[in-house]
């Protein structure tokens, strides 16, 4: 098992992870938190996958959601 090199966070307002328009690559594989800013009102869905130093990718995690209201 390799060391984690980076994470990919896929997010958007679509429930299906493959339909989400936004993706952020977090290059620091040791990062335990990351903040996504600028989200508009509504329900947002997030999933994450890891990529190790050998280039192997995990499956997408189970999605979680957050509703933004102002």
mmJSON file of the N, C-alpha and C atoms, coordinates in Angstrom:
{"data_MODEL":{"atom_site":{
"group_PDB":["ATOM","ATOM","ATOM","ATOM","ATOM","ATOM","ATOM","ATOM","ATOM","ATOM","ATOM","ATOM","ATOM","ATOM","ATOM","ATOM","ATOM","ATOM","ATOM","ATOM","ATOM","ATOM","ATOM","ATOM","ATOM","ATOM","ATOM","ATOM","ATOM","ATOM","ATOM","ATOM","ATOM","ATOM","ATOM","ATOM","ATOM","ATOM","ATOM","ATOM","ATOM","ATOM","ATOM","ATOM","ATOM","ATOM","ATOM","ATOM","ATOM","ATOM","ATOM","ATOM","ATOM","ATOM","ATOM","ATOM","ATOM","ATOM","ATOM","ATOM","ATOM","ATOM","ATOM","ATOM","ATOM","ATOM","ATOM","ATOM","ATOM","ATOM","ATOM","ATOM","ATOM","ATOM","ATOM","ATOM","ATOM","ATOM","ATOM","ATOM","ATOM","ATOM","ATOM","ATOM","ATOM","ATOM","ATOM","ATOM","ATOM","ATOM","ATOM","ATOM","ATOM","ATOM","ATOM","ATOM","ATOM","ATOM","ATOM","ATOM","ATOM","ATOM","ATOM","ATOM","ATOM","ATOM","ATOM","ATOM","ATOM","ATOM","ATOM","ATOM","ATOM","ATOM","ATOM","ATOM","ATOM","ATOM","ATOM","ATOM","ATOM","ATOM","ATOM","ATOM","ATOM","ATOM","ATOM","ATOM","ATOM","ATOM","ATOM","ATOM","ATOM","ATOM","ATOM","ATOM","ATOM","ATOM","ATOM","ATOM","ATOM","ATOM","ATOM","ATOM","ATOM","ATOM","ATOM","ATOM","ATOM","ATOM","ATOM","ATOM","ATOM","ATOM","ATOM","ATOM","ATOM","ATOM","ATOM","ATOM","ATOM","ATOM","ATOM","ATOM","ATOM","ATOM","ATOM","ATOM","ATOM","ATOM","ATOM","ATOM","ATOM","ATOM","ATOM","ATOM","ATOM","ATOM","ATOM","ATOM","ATOM","ATOM","ATOM","ATOM","ATOM","ATOM","ATOM","ATOM","ATOM","ATOM","ATOM","ATOM","ATOM","ATOM","ATOM","ATOM","ATOM","ATOM","ATOM","ATOM","ATOM","ATOM","ATOM","ATOM","ATOM","ATOM","ATOM","ATOM","ATOM","ATOM"],
"id":[1,2,3,4,5,6,7,8,9,10,11,12,13,14,15,16,17,18,19,20,21,22,23,24,25,26,27,28,29,30,31,32,33,34,35,36,37,38,39,40,41,42,43,44,45,46,47,48,49,50,51,52,53,54,55,56,57,58,59,60,61,62,63,64,65,66,67,68,69,70,71,72,73,74,75,76,77,78,79,80,81,82,83,84,85,86,87,88,89,90,91,92,93,94,95,96,97,98,99,100,101,102,103,104,105,106,107,108,109,110,111,112,113,114,115,116,117,118,119,120,121,122,123,124,125,126,127,128,129,130,131,132,133,134,135,136,137,138,139,140,141,142,143,144,145,146,147,148,149,150,151,152,153,154,155,156,157,158,159,160,161,162,163,164,165,166,167,168,169,170,171,172,173,174,175,176,177,178,179,180,181,182,183,184,185,186,187,188,189,190,191,192,193,194,195,196,197,198,199,200,201,202,203,204,205,206,207,208,209,210],
"type_symbol":["N","C","C","N","C","C","N","C","C","N","C","C","N","C","C","N","C","C","N","C","C","N","C","C","N","C","C","N","C","C","N","C","C","N","C","C","N","C","C","N","C","C","N","C","C","N","C","C","N","C","C","N","C","C","N","C","C","N","C","C","N","C","C","N","C","C","N","C","C","N","C","C","N","C","C","N","C","C","N","C","C","N","C","C","N","C","C","N","C","C","N","C","C","N","C","C","N","C","C","N","C","C","N","C","C","N","C","C","N","C","C","N","C","C","N","C","C","N","C","C","N","C","C","N","C","C","N","C","C","N","C","C","N","C","C","N","C","C","N","C","C","N","C","C","N","C","C","N","C","C","N","C","C","N","C","C","N","C","C","N","C","C","N","C","C","N","C","C","N","C","C","N","C","C","N","C","C","N","C","C","N","C","C","N","C","C","N","C","C","N","C","C","N","C","C","N","C","C","N","C","C","N","C","C","N","C","C","N","C","C"],
"label_atom_id":["N","CA","C","N","CA","C","N","CA","C","N","CA","C","N","CA","C","N","CA","C","N","CA","C","N","CA","C","N","CA","C","N","CA","C","N","CA","C","N","CA","C","N","CA","C","N","CA","C","N","CA","C","N","CA","C","N","CA","C","N","CA","C","N","CA","C","N","CA","C","N","CA","C","N","CA","C","N","CA","C","N","CA","C","N","CA","C","N","CA","C","N","CA","C","N","CA","C","N","CA","C","N","CA","C","N","CA","C","N","CA","C","N","CA","C","N","CA","C","N","CA","C","N","CA","C","N","CA","C","N","CA","C","N","CA","C","N","CA","C","N","CA","C","N","CA","C","N","CA","C","N","CA","C","N","CA","C","N","CA","C","N","CA","C","N","CA","C","N","CA","C","N","CA","C","N","CA","C","N","CA","C","N","CA","C","N","CA","C","N","CA","C","N","CA","C","N","CA","C","N","CA","C","N","CA","C","N","CA","C","N","CA","C","N","CA","C","N","CA","C","N","CA","C","N","CA","C","N","CA","C","N","CA","C","N","CA","C","N","CA","C","N","CA","C"],
"label_alt_id":[null,null,null,null,null,null,null,null,null,null,null,null,null,null,null,null,null,null,null,null,null,null,null,null,null,null,null,null,null,null,null,null,null,null,null,null,null,null,null,null,null,null,null,null,null,null,null,null,null,null,null,null,null,null,null,null,null,null,null,null,null,null,null,null,null,null,null,null,null,null,null,null,null,null,null,null,null,null,null,null,null,null,null,null,null,null,null,null,null,null,null,null,null,null,null,null,null,null,null,null,null,null,null,null,null,null,null,null,null,null,null,null,null,null,null,null,null,null,null,null,null,null,null,null,null,null,null,null,null,null,null,null,null,null,null,null,null,null,null,null,null,null,null,null,null,null,null,null,null,null,null,null,null,null,null,null,null,null,null,null,null,null,null,null,null,null,null,null,null,null,null,null,null,null,null,null,null,null,null,null,null,null,null,null,null,null,null,null,null,null,null,null,null,null,null,null,null,null,null,null,null,null,null,null,null,null,null,null,null,null],
"label_comp_id":["UNK","UNK","UNK","UNK","UNK","UNK","UNK","UNK","UNK","UNK","UNK","UNK","UNK","UNK","UNK","UNK","UNK","UNK","UNK","UNK","UNK","UNK","UNK","UNK","UNK","UNK","UNK","UNK","UNK","UNK","UNK","UNK","UNK","UNK","UNK","UNK","UNK","UNK","UNK","UNK","UNK","UNK","UNK","UNK","UNK","UNK","UNK","UNK","UNK","UNK","UNK","UNK","UNK","UNK","UNK","UNK","UNK","UNK","UNK","UNK","UNK","UNK","UNK","UNK","UNK","UNK","UNK","UNK","UNK","UNK","UNK","UNK","UNK","UNK","UNK","UNK","UNK","UNK","UNK","UNK","UNK","UNK","UNK","UNK","UNK","UNK","UNK","UNK","UNK","UNK","UNK","UNK","UNK","UNK","UNK","UNK","UNK","UNK","UNK","UNK","UNK","UNK","UNK","UNK","UNK","UNK","UNK","UNK","UNK","UNK","UNK","UNK","UNK","UNK","UNK","UNK","UNK","UNK","UNK","UNK","UNK","UNK","UNK","UNK","UNK","UNK","UNK","UNK","UNK","UNK","UNK","UNK","UNK","UNK","UNK","UNK","UNK","UNK","UNK","UNK","UNK","UNK","UNK","UNK","UNK","UNK","UNK","UNK","UNK","UNK","UNK","UNK","UNK","UNK","UNK","UNK","UNK","UNK","UNK","UNK","UNK","UNK","UNK","UNK","UNK","UNK","UNK","UNK","UNK","UNK","UNK","UNK","UNK","UNK","UNK","UNK","UNK","UNK","UNK","UNK","UNK","UNK","UNK","UNK","UNK","UNK","UNK","UNK","UNK","UNK","UNK","UNK","UNK","UNK","UNK","UNK","UNK","UNK","UNK","UNK","UNK","UNK","UNK","UNK","UNK","UNK","UNK","UNK","UNK","UNK"],
"label_asym_id":["A","A","A","A","A","A","A","A","A","A","A","A","A","A","A","A","A","A","A","A","A","A","A","A","A","A","A","A","A","A","A","A","A","A","A","A","A","A","A","A","A","A","A","A","A","A","A","A","A","A","A","A","A","A","A","A","A","A","A","A","A","A","A","A","A","A","A","A","A","A","A","A","A","A","A","A","A","A","A","A","A","A","A","A","A","A","A","A","A","A","A","A","A","A","A","A","A","A","A","A","A","A","A","A","A","A","A","A","A","A","A","A","A","A","A","A","A","A","A","A","A","A","A","A","A","A","A","A","A","A","A","A","A","A","A","A","A","A","A","A","A","A","A","A","A","A","A","A","A","A","A","A","A","A","A","A","A","A","A","A","A","A","A","A","A","A","A","A","A","A","A","A","A","A","A","A","A","A","A","A","A","A","A","A","A","A","A","A","A","A","A","A","A","A","A","A","A","A","A","A","A","A","A","A","A","A","A","A","A","A"],
"label_entity_id":["1","1","1","1","1","1","1","1","1","1","1","1","1","1","1","1","1","1","1","1","1","1","1","1","1","1","1","1","1","1","1","1","1","1","1","1","1","1","1","1","1","1","1","1","1","1","1","1","1","1","1","1","1","1","1","1","1","1","1","1","1","1","1","1","1","1","1","1","1","1","1","1","1","1","1","1","1","1","1","1","1","1","1","1","1","1","1","1","1","1","1","1","1","1","1","1","1","1","1","1","1","1","1","1","1","1","1","1","1","1","1","1","1","1","1","1","1","1","1","1","1","1","1","1","1","1","1","1","1","1","1","1","1","1","1","1","1","1","1","1","1","1","1","1","1","1","1","1","1","1","1","1","1","1","1","1","1","1","1","1","1","1","1","1","1","1","1","1","1","1","1","1","1","1","1","1","1","1","1","1","1","1","1","1","1","1","1","1","1","1","1","1","1","1","1","1","1","1","1","1","1","1","1","1","1","1","1","1","1","1"],
"label_seq_id":[1,1,1,2,2,2,3,3,3,4,4,4,5,5,5,6,6,6,7,7,7,8,8,8,9,9,9,10,10,10,11,11,11,12,12,12,13,13,13,14,14,14,15,15,15,16,16,16,17,17,17,18,18,18,19,19,19,20,20,20,21,21,21,22,22,22,23,23,23,24,24,24,25,25,25,26,26,26,27,27,27,28,28,28,29,29,29,30,30,30,31,31,31,32,32,32,33,33,33,34,34,34,35,35,35,36,36,36,37,37,37,38,38,38,39,39,39,40,40,40,41,41,41,42,42,42,43,43,43,44,44,44,45,45,45,46,46,46,47,47,47,48,48,48,49,49,49,50,50,50,51,51,51,52,52,52,53,53,53,54,54,54,55,55,55,56,56,56,57,57,57,58,58,58,59,59,59,60,60,60,61,61,61,62,62,62,63,63,63,64,64,64,65,65,65,66,66,66,67,67,67,68,68,68,69,69,69,70,70,70],
"pdbx_PDB_ins_code":[null,null,null,null,null,null,null,null,null,null,null,null,null,null,null,null,null,null,null,null,null,null,null,null,null,null,null,null,null,null,null,null,null,null,null,null,null,null,null,null,null,null,null,null,null,null,null,null,null,null,null,null,null,null,null,null,null,null,null,null,null,null,null,null,null,null,null,null,null,null,null,null,null,null,null,null,null,null,null,null,null,null,null,null,null,null,null,null,null,null,null,null,null,null,null,null,null,null,null,null,null,null,null,null,null,null,null,null,null,null,null,null,null,null,null,null,null,null,null,null,null,null,null,null,null,null,null,null,null,null,null,null,null,null,null,null,null,null,null,null,null,null,null,null,null,null,null,null,null,null,null,null,null,null,null,null,null,null,null,null,null,null,null,null,null,null,null,null,null,null,null,null,null,null,null,null,null,null,null,null,null,null,null,null,null,null,null,null,null,null,null,null,null,null,null,null,null,null,null,null,null,null,null,null,null,null,null,null,null,null],
"Cartn_x":[0.851,0.0,0.883,0.624,1.43,0.975,1.763,1.416,0.473,-0.416,-1.349,-0.583,-0.751,-0.114,-1.051,-2.33,-3.288,-4.707,-5.604,-7.031,-7.715,-8.81,-9.667,-11.028,-11.506,-12.829,-13.716,-14.81,-15.746,-17.022,-17.499,-18.666,-19.551,-20.802,-21.78,-23.171,-24.149,-25.522,-26.263,-25.538,-26.101,-25.811,-26.79,-26.578,-25.6,-25.617,-24.734,-23.327,-22.345,-20.977,-20.438,-20.788,-20.279,-20.863,-21.987,-22.62,-22.157,-21.357,-20.918,-19.883,-20.078,-19.275,-17.944,-17.805,-16.63,-15.719,-14.421,-13.43,-12.241,-11.742,-10.576,-9.559,-8.334,-7.249,-6.484,-6.392,-5.642,-4.336,-3.27,-1.972,-1.298,-1.616,-0.984,-1.689,-1.115,-1.722,-1.84,-1.188,-1.272,-2.338,-2.97,-3.986,-5.172,-5.604,-6.742,-8.009,-7.885,-9.063,-8.78,-9.838,-9.737,-11.057,-10.998,-12.201,-12.516,-13.754,-14.242,-15.113,-14.788,-15.514,-16.339,-17.219,-17.976,-19.203,-19.664,-20.847,-22.104,-22.991,-24.246,-25.3,-26.452,-27.53,-27.956,-28.407,-28.885,-28.15,-28.43,-27.796,-26.625,-25.494,-24.264,-23.859,-23.345,-22.926,-21.421,-20.77,-19.318,-18.92,-17.885,-17.275,-15.773,-15.027,-13.574,-12.983,-11.855,-11.074,-9.617,-8.832,-7.404,-6.606,-5.437,-4.475,-3.159,-2.588,-1.35,-0.128,1.036,2.288,2.598,1.889,2.044,1.027,0.182,-0.819,-2.118,-2.257,-3.476,-4.574,-5.783,-6.904,-7.912,-8.461,-9.553,-10.854,-11.905,-13.245,-13.682,-14.724,-15.3,-15.897,-15.748,-16.357,-17.873,-18.549,-19.976,-20.153,-21.137,-21.362,-21.965,-21.602,-22.212,-22.781,-23.715,-24.313,-24.313,-24.409,-24.502,-25.457,-26.454,-27.372,-26.942,-26.754,-26.355,-27.591,-27.816,-28.915,-28.363,-28.907,-28.398,-29.48],
"Cartn_y":[-1.184,0.0,1.227,2.144,3.353,4.456,5.488,6.674,7.551,8.254,9.144,10.347,10.605,11.75,12.942,12.673,13.759,13.234,14.182,13.902,14.651,14.11,14.847,14.964,16.194,16.463,16.872,16.167,16.484,16.977,18.149,18.72,19.462,19.586,20.276,20.066,20.509,20.41,19.221,18.352,17.117,15.971,15.105,13.989,12.961,12.741,11.762,12.361,11.692,12.216,12.478,11.65,11.831,13.075,13.577,14.759,16.065,15.993,17.21,17.965,19.281,20.111,20.556,20.532,21.113,20.038,20.292,19.346,20.134,19.741,20.389,19.323,19.499,18.58,19.173,18.41,18.819,18.047,18.737,18.093,17.562,18.119,17.697,16.461,15.293,14.047,13.902,14.784,14.743,15.688,16.467,17.426,16.69,17.131,16.506,17.336,18.538,19.357,20.298,20.698,21.625,22.383,23.676,24.487,24.916,24.689,25.15,26.365,27.467,28.716,29.108,30.079,30.649,29.858,28.954,28.177,29.036,28.897,29.638,28.858,29.479,28.813,27.533,26.58,25.317,24.157,22.967,21.763,21.379,21.17,20.792,19.392,18.624,17.247,17.14,16.337,16.207,14.744,14.396,13.067,13.251,12.286,12.384,11.048,11.123,9.924,10.252,9.217,9.405,8.819,9.381,8.861,8.679,7.485,7.239,7.57,7.417,7.777,6.874,5.752,4.863,5.159,6.184,6.551,5.765,4.914,4.135,4.997,4.921,5.731,4.868,5.431,4.76,4.995,4.309,4.626,5.925,6.541,7.713,7.299,8.154,7.902,8.015,7.617,7.879,9.395,9.912,11.356,11.846,13.066,13.783,15.075,15.681,16.923,17.984,19.209,20.377,21.359,21.827,22.824,24.199,25.114,26.478,27.369,28.105,29.088,30.39,31.472,32.77,33.542],
"Cartn_z":[0.0,0.0,0.0,-0.939,-1.054,-0.126,-0.066,0.699,-0.12,0.551,-0.149,-0.688,-1.969,-2.621,-2.689,-3.032,-3.153,-3.039,-2.859,-2.805,-3.938,-4.421,-5.351,-4.694,-4.57,-4.022,-5.187,-5.368,-6.439,-5.774,-6.201,-5.532,-6.525,-6.147,-6.982,-6.421,-7.159,-6.684,-7.296,-7.945,-8.496,-7.531,-7.294,-6.371,-6.931,-8.23,-8.857,-8.964,-8.378,-8.353,-9.756,-10.722,-12.086,-12.766,-12.267,-12.852,-12.213,-11.185,-10.484,-11.311,-11.383,-12.275,-11.674,-10.36,-9.709,-9.147,-9.295,-8.805,-8.28,-7.123,-6.546,-6.192,-6.642,-6.31,-5.131,-4.064,-2.877,-2.925,-3.273,-3.522,-2.266,-1.113,0.132,0.663,0.45,0.882,2.388,3.126,4.583,5.133,4.272,4.713,5.322,6.471,7.125,6.987,6.453,6.195,5.037,4.379,3.251,3.183,2.971,2.935,1.51,1.102,-0.193,0.071,-0.578,-0.336,-1.559,-1.356,-2.467,-2.881,-2.028,-2.376,-2.253,-3.213,-3.19,-2.4,-2.194,-1.466,-2.171,-1.382,-1.918,-1.283,-1.75,-1.232,-2.124,-1.506,-2.191,-1.764,-2.707,-2.464,-2.692,-1.854,-1.883,-1.824,-2.567,-2.493,-2.673,-2.196,-2.249,-2.701,-3.37,-3.678,-3.406,-3.187,-2.945,-4.101,-4.278,-5.245,-4.489,-4.572,-3.836,-4.689,-4.087,-4.767,-5.945,-6.051,-7.205,-8.299,-8.083,-9.073,-8.987,-7.985,-7.822,-7.203,-7.773,-7.3,-6.551,-5.492,-4.787,-5.541,-5.124,-5.608,-4.941,-5.481,-4.833,-3.502,-2.504,-1.205,-1.313,-0.271,-0.165,-0.108,-0.804,-0.823,0.485,0.819,1.938,1.38,2.112,1.616,2.696,2.253,3.135,2.469,3.233,2.708,3.192,2.242,2.527,2.485,3.555,3.555,4.129,3.671,4.126,4.825],
"occupancy":[1.0,1.0,1.0,1.0,1.0,1.0,1.0,1.0,1.0,1.0,1.0,1.0,1.0,1.0,1.0,1.0,1.0,1.0,1.0,1.0,1.0,1.0,1.0,1.0,1.0,1.0,1.0,1.0,1.0,1.0,1.0,1.0,1.0,1.0,1.0,1.0,1.0,1.0,1.0,1.0,1.0,1.0,1.0,1.0,1.0,1.0,1.0,1.0,1.0,1.0,1.0,1.0,1.0,1.0,1.0,1.0,1.0,1.0,1.0,1.0,1.0,1.0,1.0,1.0,1.0,1.0,1.0,1.0,1.0,1.0,1.0,1.0,1.0,1.0,1.0,1.0,1.0,1.0,1.0,1.0,1.0,1.0,1.0,1.0,1.0,1.0,1.0,1.0,1.0,1.0,1.0,1.0,1.0,1.0,1.0,1.0,1.0,1.0,1.0,1.0,1.0,1.0,1.0,1.0,1.0,1.0,1.0,1.0,1.0,1.0,1.0,1.0,1.0,1.0,1.0,1.0,1.0,1.0,1.0,1.0,1.0,1.0,1.0,1.0,1.0,1.0,1.0,1.0,1.0,1.0,1.0,1.0,1.0,1.0,1.0,1.0,1.0,1.0,1.0,1.0,1.0,1.0,1.0,1.0,1.0,1.0,1.0,1.0,1.0,1.0,1.0,1.0,1.0,1.0,1.0,1.0,1.0,1.0,1.0,1.0,1.0,1.0,1.0,1.0,1.0,1.0,1.0,1.0,1.0,1.0,1.0,1.0,1.0,1.0,1.0,1.0,1.0,1.0,1.0,1.0,1.0,1.0,1.0,1.0,1.0,1.0,1.0,1.0,1.0,1.0,1.0,1.0,1.0,1.0,1.0,1.0,1.0,1.0,1.0,1.0,1.0,1.0,1.0,1.0,1.0,1.0,1.0,1.0,1.0,1.0],
"B_iso_or_equiv":[0.0,0.0,0.0,0.0,0.0,0.0,0.0,0.0,0.0,0.0,0.0,0.0,0.0,0.0,0.0,0.0,0.0,0.0,0.0,0.0,0.0,0.0,0.0,0.0,0.0,0.0,0.0,0.0,0.0,0.0,0.0,0.0,0.0,0.0,0.0,0.0,0.0,0.0,0.0,0.0,0.0,0.0,0.0,0.0,0.0,0.0,0.0,0.0,0.0,0.0,0.0,0.0,0.0,0.0,0.0,0.0,0.0,0.0,0.0,0.0,0.0,0.0,0.0,0.0,0.0,0.0,0.0,0.0,0.0,0.0,0.0,0.0,0.0,0.0,0.0,0.0,0.0,0.0,0.0,0.0,0.0,0.0,0.0,0.0,0.0,0.0,0.0,0.0,0.0,0.0,0.0,0.0,0.0,0.0,0.0,0.0,0.0,0.0,0.0,0.0,0.0,0.0,0.0,0.0,0.0,0.0,0.0,0.0,0.0,0.0,0.0,0.0,0.0,0.0,0.0,0.0,0.0,0.0,0.0,0.0,0.0,0.0,0.0,0.0,0.0,0.0,0.0,0.0,0.0,0.0,0.0,0.0,0.0,0.0,0.0,0.0,0.0,0.0,0.0,0.0,0.0,0.0,0.0,0.0,0.0,0.0,0.0,0.0,0.0,0.0,0.0,0.0,0.0,0.0,0.0,0.0,0.0,0.0,0.0,0.0,0.0,0.0,0.0,0.0,0.0,0.0,0.0,0.0,0.0,0.0,0.0,0.0,0.0,0.0,0.0,0.0,0.0,0.0,0.0,0.0,0.0,0.0,0.0,0.0,0.0,0.0,0.0,0.0,0.0,0.0,0.0,0.0,0.0,0.0,0.0,0.0,0.0,0.0,0.0,0.0,0.0,0.0,0.0,0.0,0.0,0.0,0.0,0.0,0.0,0.0],
"pdbx_formal_charge":[null,null,null,null,null,null,null,null,null,null,null,null,null,null,null,null,null,null,null,null,null,null,null,null,null,null,null,null,null,null,null,null,null,null,null,null,null,null,null,null,null,null,null,null,null,null,null,null,null,null,null,null,null,null,null,null,null,null,null,null,null,null,null,null,null,null,null,null,null,null,null,null,null,null,null,null,null,null,null,null,null,null,null,null,null,null,null,null,null,null,null,null,null,null,null,null,null,null,null,null,null,null,null,null,null,null,null,null,null,null,null,null,null,null,null,null,null,null,null,null,null,null,null,null,null,null,null,null,null,null,null,null,null,null,null,null,null,null,null,null,null,null,null,null,null,null,null,null,null,null,null,null,null,null,null,null,null,null,null,null,null,null,null,null,null,null,null,null,null,null,null,null,null,null,null,null,null,null,null,null,null,null,null,null,null,null,null,null,null,null,null,null,null,null,null,null,null,null,null,null,null,null,null,null,null,null,null,null,null,null],
"auth_seq_id":[1,1,1,2,2,2,3,3,3,4,4,4,5,5,5,6,6,6,7,7,7,8,8,8,9,9,9,10,10,10,11,11,11,12,12,12,13,13,13,14,14,14,15,15,15,16,16,16,17,17,17,18,18,18,19,19,19,20,20,20,21,21,21,22,22,22,23,23,23,24,24,24,25,25,25,26,26,26,27,27,27,28,28,28,29,29,29,30,30,30,31,31,31,32,32,32,33,33,33,34,34,34,35,35,35,36,36,36,37,37,37,38,38,38,39,39,39,40,40,40,41,41,41,42,42,42,43,43,43,44,44,44,45,45,45,46,46,46,47,47,47,48,48,48,49,49,49,50,50,50,51,51,51,52,52,52,53,53,53,54,54,54,55,55,55,56,56,56,57,57,57,58,58,58,59,59,59,60,60,60,61,61,61,62,62,62,63,63,63,64,64,64,65,65,65,66,66,66,67,67,67,68,68,68,69,69,69,70,70,70],
"auth_comp_id":["UNK","UNK","UNK","UNK","UNK","UNK","UNK","UNK","UNK","UNK","UNK","UNK","UNK","UNK","UNK","UNK","UNK","UNK","UNK","UNK","UNK","UNK","UNK","UNK","UNK","UNK","UNK","UNK","UNK","UNK","UNK","UNK","UNK","UNK","UNK","UNK","UNK","UNK","UNK","UNK","UNK","UNK","UNK","UNK","UNK","UNK","UNK","UNK","UNK","UNK","UNK","UNK","UNK","UNK","UNK","UNK","UNK","UNK","UNK","UNK","UNK","UNK","UNK","UNK","UNK","UNK","UNK","UNK","UNK","UNK","UNK","UNK","UNK","UNK","UNK","UNK","UNK","UNK","UNK","UNK","UNK","UNK","UNK","UNK","UNK","UNK","UNK","UNK","UNK","UNK","UNK","UNK","UNK","UNK","UNK","UNK","UNK","UNK","UNK","UNK","UNK","UNK","UNK","UNK","UNK","UNK","UNK","UNK","UNK","UNK","UNK","UNK","UNK","UNK","UNK","UNK","UNK","UNK","UNK","UNK","UNK","UNK","UNK","UNK","UNK","UNK","UNK","UNK","UNK","UNK","UNK","UNK","UNK","UNK","UNK","UNK","UNK","UNK","UNK","UNK","UNK","UNK","UNK","UNK","UNK","UNK","UNK","UNK","UNK","UNK","UNK","UNK","UNK","UNK","UNK","UNK","UNK","UNK","UNK","UNK","UNK","UNK","UNK","UNK","UNK","UNK","UNK","UNK","UNK","UNK","UNK","UNK","UNK","UNK","UNK","UNK","UNK","UNK","UNK","UNK","UNK","UNK","UNK","UNK","UNK","UNK","UNK","UNK","UNK","UNK","UNK","UNK","UNK","UNK","UNK","UNK","UNK","UNK","UNK","UNK","UNK","UNK","UNK","UNK","UNK","UNK","UNK","UNK","UNK","UNK"],
"auth_asym_id":["A","A","A","A","A","A","A","A","A","A","A","A","A","A","A","A","A","A","A","A","A","A","A","A","A","A","A","A","A","A","A","A","A","A","A","A","A","A","A","A","A","A","A","A","A","A","A","A","A","A","A","A","A","A","A","A","A","A","A","A","A","A","A","A","A","A","A","A","A","A","A","A","A","A","A","A","A","A","A","A","A","A","A","A","A","A","A","A","A","A","A","A","A","A","A","A","A","A","A","A","A","A","A","A","A","A","A","A","A","A","A","A","A","A","A","A","A","A","A","A","A","A","A","A","A","A","A","A","A","A","A","A","A","A","A","A","A","A","A","A","A","A","A","A","A","A","A","A","A","A","A","A","A","A","A","A","A","A","A","A","A","A","A","A","A","A","A","A","A","A","A","A","A","A","A","A","A","A","A","A","A","A","A","A","A","A","A","A","A","A","A","A","A","A","A","A","A","A","A","A","A","A","A","A","A","A","A","A","A","A"],
"auth_atom_id":["N","CA","C","N","CA","C","N","CA","C","N","CA","C","N","CA","C","N","CA","C","N","CA","C","N","CA","C","N","CA","C","N","CA","C","N","CA","C","N","CA","C","N","CA","C","N","CA","C","N","CA","C","N","CA","C","N","CA","C","N","CA","C","N","CA","C","N","CA","C","N","CA","C","N","CA","C","N","CA","C","N","CA","C","N","CA","C","N","CA","C","N","CA","C","N","CA","C","N","CA","C","N","CA","C","N","CA","C","N","CA","C","N","CA","C","N","CA","C","N","CA","C","N","CA","C","N","CA","C","N","CA","C","N","CA","C","N","CA","C","N","CA","C","N","CA","C","N","CA","C","N","CA","C","N","CA","C","N","CA","C","N","CA","C","N","CA","C","N","CA","C","N","CA","C","N","CA","C","N","CA","C","N","CA","C","N","CA","C","N","CA","C","N","CA","C","N","CA","C","N","CA","C","N","CA","C","N","CA","C","N","CA","C","N","CA","C","N","CA","C","N","CA","C","N","CA","C","N","CA","C","N","CA","C","N","CA","C","N","CA","C","N","CA","C"],
"pdbx_PDB_model_num":[1,1,1,1,1,1,1,1,1,1,1,1,1,1,1,1,1,1,1,1,1,1,1,1,1,1,1,1,1,1,1,1,1,1,1,1,1,1,1,1,1,1,1,1,1,1,1,1,1,1,1,1,1,1,1,1,1,1,1,1,1,1,1,1,1,1,1,1,1,1,1,1,1,1,1,1,1,1,1,1,1,1,1,1,1,1,1,1,1,1,1,1,1,1,1,1,1,1,1,1,1,1,1,1,1,1,1,1,1,1,1,1,1,1,1,1,1,1,1,1,1,1,1,1,1,1,1,1,1,1,1,1,1,1,1,1,1,1,1,1,1,1,1,1,1,1,1,1,1,1,1,1,1,1,1,1,1,1,1,1,1,1,1,1,1,1,1,1,1,1,1,1,1,1,1,1,1,1,1,1,1,1,1,1,1,1,1,1,1,1,1,1,1,1,1,1,1,1,1,1,1,1,1,1,1,1,1,1,1,1]
}}}
